[in-house]
Amino acid sequence: MTRMRTIPKAFEEIKALDPNTDFTLRALRRMVKNGEIPTVQIASKKLINLDLLLEVLSCYNESATCASIRKEHDD
């Protein structure tokens, strides 16, 4: 089953995995707004696939890998 989270809950999961992260809620919201992280709109909530988010963040500086991830999920 896909682990879908709201933006704040997804951020909480990231903080739980890495309490010392410098990644911020604001940065996550910016990534969603810029279309870097795909979302699903349910009523007024935007849901993020947590596993995809973690995958994108883990390769964020490797643009070729990230581009292939985005292409897979855009189709």
N, C-alpha and C positions, 0 to 999 in steps of 0.2 A: 504494500500500500504506500502511496506517495505521502510523504510527510509535508503537509501544507501548513504554513504559519503566517500570521499577520506580521507586518514589518516589526513591531516592537517585540513580539514573541521570537521571531527569527534572530533578532539582535540578542535577546536573552540567551538563546541557545549558543550563539557564538561566544558570548561572555562566559558561559558555563564551561565550554570546551577550552577556552584560553582566557582566564581571568585577567591576565596582564596585557591583553591586546590593546593596541592604540586605535583600532577600528571603532568608529563611533556610529551611533544611531543616525546622526545627521548624514554621514557618509553613505550609509545603507539607503536612506531615503533619496539621496542624490542619485545613486546608482539606479534605483527604481525609476525615478523621474526621467533620467536620461536614456532609459530603455536598455541599460546594460544587464539588468536582471529581469527576465520575463515574469509577469504576474498574471493572476486570474482575478477578475473583479467579481465579487459576490456581494450584491447590494452595495453598501458603502465601503466594504472592506476589500483591500487588495491582499491577496494571498500569494506567498512565495513558496516555491518548491525548495524545501530546506536542503535536500541533497544536491540539487543543482546549484544553489547558492554557495554551498561549501566547495563544490567543484570549481566554480568560477573564481572564487576567492583564492583557492589554492594555486591557480595558474594565472592569476591576474597580470603578472609581469611577463608572461609568455604569450604574446599576442597571437601567434599562429595557433596554439592549442586552444586558446579561448575563442578564437574565430570559428574553429571547427565545432566547438560546443554550441555556440550560438546558432550556427547553421543547422545543426541536428535538431534543435528545439524550435526553430522557426518554421520547419517544414510541416 
